Amino acid sequence: ETGVTQTPRHLVMGMTNKKSLKCEQHLGHNAMYWYKQSAKKPLELMFVYSLEERVENNSVPSRFSPECPNSSHLFLHLHTLQPEDSALYLCASSQERTNGNQPQHFGDGTRLSIL
Amino acid sequence: GEDVEQSLFLSVREGDSSVINCTYTDSSSTYLYWYKQEPGAGLQLLTYIFSNMDMKQDQRLTVLLNKKDKHLSLRIADTQTGDSAIYFCAESTLTGGGNKLTFGTGTQLKVEL
């Protein structure tokens, strides 16, 4: 039990499909993140939400669309993806602190495969 | 900018100590973290150290920080097969948008019998 739950765990979709990844955190945190993890590449930060406002968008293609309806839930809406988008998508949450100690707590990820 | 580097692989025998190394470039780092990722799972926070400390011990884990050389290490005593995983170091820096974590590429630890 990590405190951060991601669904689905696995997703296979065609390039023309539309799907959504869901993340829910039960830790009372006020910041949430989407990361992309590809083989042999560093973890890529995609989006950051703090207090339900998007504060960072790291040049992510528009075929990825995040949504944060409240501080406990985060979605990643997908449409018209490319084969290179196949990866493990990780959600994380943290509690913003002024002292700088802000460890992120991760879910188990959604393994996405684009056909 | 921030850059965090780690060696890709480490192989040790069960019962030996493992030392995983990490170097970072941003001298304004506030906290440094170690995460563990097992197959099919997300990143699990193992331990962290404040940038003004040089050592922290937590059961089998010892974190050493050389701030002058920007070098961080994680020592695992009495390494077990269950310690086989990928280990990521991460540095935390303050940005306009809040705290930002920059992760290394991860070190794959293999524990052999």
Interface residues (C-beta under 8 A of the other chain):
Chain A: T2 V4 Q6 A31 K40 K41 P42 L43 L45 V48 S50 V55 E56 L90 A92 S94 E96 R97 N99 G100 N101 Q102 P103 Q104 H105 F106 G107 D108 G109
Chain B: V4 T30 Y31 Y33 Y35 G40 A41 G42 L43 Q44 L45 Y48 F50 F88 S92 L94 G97 G98 N99 K100 L101 F103 G104 T105
